[in-house]
């Protein structure tokens, strides 16, 4: 086994909002993505979702108020809570969620991505 270098993995990603699985922990994926702009509002009825910002700034819009994260900060969106990730500048994030979780949750649509491993 070798260590996973996230900087090297991020260099392999050209697309925005296209999560890539870099590791699996039990039944959970560690996914990374580059994001910028607004994503669809959605929810994950069956699971929480953890966001960790490595670079840039992520705002998670919630009905109860926005949560803004900078590098080194995390936030867990509770299961069933509608949220909309947004980033004014290109932002690098790590997500921790069950392997079966679809990135667009209950919203579906053209931004729904298949599970891809890096």
N, C-alpha and C positions, 0 to 999 in steps of 0.2 A: 504494500500500500504506500502511496505517496501523498503528500500534502496537496491540497487544492489551493492554487493561487488565484484568488478572485480577480485581481487586476488582469491577469492573463486571460481569464474567462470572459471578462467584460470586453476585452479587445476583439473577441470573436463575434460579438453581437453588433450588427449594423442597424437592425430594425428597432423602432420604438414600440413599446407595449407588447413585446414578444418574449414572455418569460421562458427561461431555460433552466432545466433541472441540473444542478451541479453535484448534488449528494442526496442520499435517502437515509432517513433515520427512522427505523421501524416502518410504519406505514405513512410517514410524512416525507414530503419533498422539501429540499432547500432549493429555492428558485431565485434566480437573479434576473433583473430586467433593467433596461434603460428606458426612461419615460420622459415625456415632455408634452405639455398640453393637458387636455381633460380626457378622462376615461368615462365610460358610461356609468351612471349610477346603477348599483346592483347590490345584491345581498347573497350570502352563502347560508341557506337555511340550516344546514347540518353541521357547520363548523366555524370556529373562530379563525381569524387570519392575522398573522403577525407581520408587520412591516418594520424593516430596519433600513435606515438611510446610511449609505456609505459616502456619497458625494452629492452635492446639490441640496435641494429643499423640496420636501413633499408636503402638500396640504391634503388632508383627508376630510372631505366635506361630509358632515353628519347632520341629522335633523336637530340635534342638541347643541350644535356649534362645531366650528372647524377645529381640527388638530393639525398643527404645523410642526414638522420634524426636520431637524438639521442632521448633519453627519454625526453618527454615533448614537442617535436616538431611535427608540422603538415605540410602537403603539400596537396594541392588539384590538382589532375590531371584533366585538362579540358576535357570535353566531346569530344570524337573522337580522342584523342591523344593516340598513341600507347605508352605503358609503360610496363616495366618488373621489378616487385619487386624482390629484391634479399637480402639475409641476410647471412653473413658469420658465425654468431653465432645465437643460438636460440633467437628469437626476439618476443616480445608480441606487437601486434598491435590492434588498434581499427579502424574500417572503418565505414563511414557514407555514405549510398547510398540508392537509392530507393529499396523498398521491392522486386520488380521484377528483380533487377539486378542479373545477373549470374556472379559468381566469375571469370570465364574464359573469359568473354566478348564475342567477336566475334571469339575467337580461338577455343572454344569447347575442346573436348578431354577428356581423362580419369581423369583429375583433376577437372572436372566440378562436383560441389557438390550441392545437393539439399538444400533448405532452412531448417535449423534446429534451433530450439529454445532451449536455456538452461534455 
